[in-house]
Amino acid sequence: MTDIAVEAAQAAALAGTAASSPLPVVRSPMLDRDRQLMAYELLLQEDGEDEAAHGHRLLSTIIDGSVTQWARGNRVFLRLPRDLVLEQADQVLRHPRIGLVVAPTAIHDVLLLERLRQLSARGCALLLDLEGVSGDAPADDDLRVLLDLARYVRLDASRLGEAALRERCESLHARGLHVVAGHVNDHDTCNRCMGLPFAAIQGPYLLQPEKVDMPVLTANRLSVLRLLRALEEDGNGPVELGQIIRNDVILSYKLLGCVNSAYFALPRQLKSVEQAAIFFGLTRMRNWISTMALSGMDDRPPELLRAALIRAHMCEQLAQHLSREQREMAFTTGLFSLLESLMCAPMELLLQHLPLAPDIRAALLDQQGPYAALLEQVQRWEAGELRGGEASPQHIRRMAGAYLEAIRWADHVHSFAEQKPH
């Protein structure tokens, strides 16, 4: 067998392994100063496998192109084990939108440093990761070789004091590097970073509600809340749903474009909201209309709504053992779990406007009931808190499969939510 044939056989075997067992991965967005997506980082969860096994499975997703599909063609950063960087990094070079995360310890590894030098020279974007390194970090001069190779550098905003963060960011920016603020855990830290020359900000702050002294529901948000309230009122049938959005041309356009897309492979085209509600069911159609309505708030980061869609679809999948109505209520719980962040107002105030089912209200307000348990699993997955040894391998595989399916679904639906009529 030739070397090319051997490589192809290995790639096929790796791809088959990945297909049979989804990678336990979380997609972490890096947002630029306009709160638009700059890149994703794919973070591997701990599921009991060793680093080498994870690395080979991750490499297989690069070979079959799945990584770029998860990122919708945007730039994506990966952390590969040392041996794979040395032996298989040519696979990464075949995908120009994939970059590698590099630890500062690489400065002491002669073979790895030479490989990184070759990758950088051939156009691979390297991100030097200084997260987890505090004020006693190696000086920039000590990291000069890596800084010369890297295109991006990430600082740990949770460990550096305000003065040190400013000094490091401005110094690295002056070298012509794109500086990323990592571990941004709250909006106060995010606001401080926005006053510095960071190219992007990354961290769980995005899913946290912003603290406001006096919440003010703008006209746009009040309009969305009124629509959500009308959708949730009892007695609505297909005709009533059609009447609720009859005068909103953009909303109707987005909704019908989505339901008639190839993703759902319908036997015939649906020409009205009434037809769609009959075909898909009232609760599912209410959820989709709510999704399209929330996308109309242009002042919120698009990745925030995408995160709400991922939560909604994961909650629905984890409720597969329940009835159809309960699965759709699980979806509603996941979607509305980020309503506080989307609307910039307390959940208690928002739910005064929405006649939601008691179990959904209990989950959103008091973290109680069956849907709260589902939502907690999803939130733990987002935070990387499900680990091998604490959760069974079967449960982690189930969560990984649900997450990857939710990403594909959310990206598809969001693509229609972003559309404008021609």
Summary of the structure (lengths in Angstrom):
residues: 422
radius of gyration: 23.0
end to end distance: 54.4
largest distance: 71.1
contacts: 1339
relative contact order: 0.10
helix: 56%
strand: 10%
